Amino acid sequence: MPTTAVIQGGFRAPVFDAQSVFRAVMDAMARPGSRRSVTALTLPPAPMSPLAGAVALALCDHDTPVWLDRQLLSVDVRNWLGFHSGAPVTSIATEAHFAFAAAPDELVALESFAQGSQDYPDRSTTIVLQVESFDSGPPLVLTGPGIRTTATVAPSPMPRHFSAQWRQNGARFPRGVDLILVSGGEIVCLPRTTRIADGQAGG
């Protein structure tokens, strides 16, 4: 990748843009299943999406090892992330503070990532999934903290046997992973406290 391409594509106003994306992620985590729009986007190398790149630059730094799925594990993406965030890339899922996947339907099992511990549940992996849509998959009816009654979202594609994996993730509480879903210019979050209604296929 040319040096100029590595340098380009970051936030136009790094401090303010990072704050904007961080607030959107926190709002989405507080209200699981809701959509939050993000205007502070980036231009990372394909196949990392502009919004996934923005989340990476807002949340990752030299102290946060990052795991990339096979689609994203290219020299271009790694160099871009390294230049703009300083985050080291690890091939060991359990070492990652953040994981990024461009092909969620091919993602390794959620239990493969860091789950945190009973004393330090925050030492788990937050997984960022690039999905094509929030409307074209099997509907997920969500309940739990931050949801008044229920919330419904239909992301696609999602990890295989997602509902079963998510129930297992919830059973590990306070341990477990959290998910950030990105599509276009919108974020939807599924923290580990969110439950999927019984009987949902979930892909």
Buried (B, 14 or more C-beta within 10 A) or exposed (E): BEEEBBEBBBBEEEEEBBEBBBEBBEEBBEBBBBBBEBEBBBBBBEBBBBBBBBBBBBBBEEEBBBBBBEBBBBEBBBBBBBBBBEBBBBEEBEBBBBBBBBBBBEBBEBBBBBBBEEEEBEEBBBBBBBBEEBEEBBBBBBBBEBBEEEBEBBBBBBBBBBBEBBBBBBEBEBBBBBBBBBBBBBBBBBBBBBBBBEEBEBB
